Amino acid sequence: MKIAIVGGGPGGYVAAIRAAQLGASVTVIEREHLGGTCLNVGCIPTKCLLHSAELLSDIRNESKEIGIDVPTATVNFPQVIKHKNDISKKLTNGIGALLKMNKVSRIDGEATFTGPRKLKVTKSDGSVENVDADKIILATGSVNAVPPIPGIKENANCIDSTGALCLEQLPKSMVVIGGGVIGLELACAYAAFGTKIDVVEAMDHVLPMLDGDLTTIGIAHMKKMGIEFHLECPVQSVENSPTGAKVVCKNKAGQIVSFEAEKVLVAVGRKANTASLNLESCGIKSEKGRILVNEKMETSVAGVYAIGDCVKGYAQLAHTASAMGEVAAENCMGMSAAYDESTNPTCVYMEPEAASVGLTEEQCKARGIEYKVGKFPMSANGKALILNGGEGLVKIIAGKKYGEVLGMHIIGPRATDLISEGALAIGVEATLDELIATIHSHPTVTETIREAALHAEKRAIHTKN
């Protein structure tokens, strides 16, 4: 079985390895960098910046209290960027080694359909290679979306997330357009480095994917960091300014307000990276560039699959792309696999970090599901007190009758690691009783999960029922 995979990001390279494990002859076509957005200009680089920022914040805000005297802590921003680049390079080189170890071939270039299972690859030197395959998996990812706001494209100080990860100097001020995950993660990093941050958002809330209790805690912390929020404040235009750029908005009262900064981060979402594929030439159905697939990741054309950010209707996350990649590879090789997003965690690496899996209270209400809630504050957990002063919360939502875990929502230290327990609980249909019966080690932040389950059953030990 010959399988061609277009894109070497976290969806494509995982699909390639899984297909190779199952005996396929696999070729990965990648026009830029192995690792895709995630490893090069997304998840990994962002977390590198955030780790540097968190360490700086800890030194400045907590070191004296815990007995570590640091006379001065300053930001060596070029070194921050170098560290980020070094980590990305190490991981992308690792992917190259994994592909080689699994005997996956690689073609560097841009792929375009010339027929149902025929691709033309244009290489950087202008030469062309034709690729025929029994099956094709499209894993082309997404690119930053640029909103149709007058002045954005014309101002060099308007940058996207890729630009924000490659700055040579630390800006003194930044306006962030968009209150989603990308905008707020980078806002937290730069605010910790000392950049003055203004977030402008057209909606009346930020981080819509998170439970409201988590967002409340997160916004309060970000405000303490000096980040200012301007909600229901859609951007009208961007103008030139001696400072760098002037963002003109209309506030809730209908008044024109403006914010000036050295840099403007445009973080209003991402769009499917499918323009160069020429999908129409072979009848692959899509909507606004996003490819339509079923739970087997099959497109409308037999033998062609699509995964990750380039498909419609699923979460745009690296780990979901990887899971889809395994499903697509297995189906290509004659197995029967289906993609199920019910155990998919959403992680936000703001300060403090937050994570969510399963249903929120709002979703339970909308679906008419009877539920009960357990909450436990990080302030009552010894390890959390040590790590960040006890800021945060664990919230578990369970079915009212049987106590099955429906959702878990965490904000606080180690939240993005802790959430896997919630994902596993949902996956195995665990109940509150089973979480409670599982002994959690002390002193750890994991104890907060058991305590939240206890609270849902009105038998909490370390907080009020």
Beta strands, then each sheet from edge to edge (+ up, - down):
strand 1: 2-6
strand 2: 25-30
strand 3: 105-108
strand 4: 110-115
strand 5: 118-122
strand 6: 128-132
strand 7: 135-138
strand 8: 142-144
strand 9: 158-159
strand 10: 173-177
strand 11: 196-200
strand 12: 228-230
strand 13: 235-240
strand 14: 245-250
strand 15: 256-261
strand 16: 263-266
strand 17: 270-272
strand 18: 286-287
strand 19: 290-291
strand 20: 304-306
strand 21: 346-348
strand 22: 354-358
strand 23: 371-377
strand 24: 393-399
strand 25: 405-411
sheet 1: 3+ 2+ 1+ 7+ 20+
sheet 2: 4+ 5- 6+
sheet 3: 8+ 17-
sheet 4: 9+ 16+ 10+ 11+ 12+
sheet 5: 13+ 14- 15+
sheet 6: 18+ 19-
sheet 7: 21+ 22- 25+ 24- 23+
end
